[in-house]
Amino acid sequence: MPKKNLKKTKAILGFVASFTVGTVAGAVLRAYIPVDANKITKISYQIGTYVIAGMAGEAATKYTERTVDSIVNGVEQAQEEIEKNSDGE
């Protein structure tokens, strides 16, 4: 895969992973805001939710990029082995 396409693919997959994981993390955390919490507590929960969702999204992006790199490296190694083994035929 050309490096330009790989960079675009990683960017798109990273965005999707970050967005979806951040959304899920935010929804889960918002579900646990106490109903009887005062205004300051609710604001604190909301800020914490944004921070944690952002951290989860960033971690998902890094994980996705590492996974894509691992897959690409595996495919490249397999192609090299195939080419090396087919040279003798």
C-alpha angles and dihedrals in degrees: 000000000000113000091240091056091043091054091050092046092050091047093051095044091045092052093048092047093047094047096047097043091045091050093050093045091049093049093049093048094046089054089064098055105120112248092222095048117129122242096265092050091049091050090048091051091048093051091046090049092055092048095048093044089051092050091049091049092050091049090050091052093051091046091050093049092049090049093050090048090050092050093047091048091050092051092047091050091049091050091050091051092049092049092046092050094045094053091075095057 
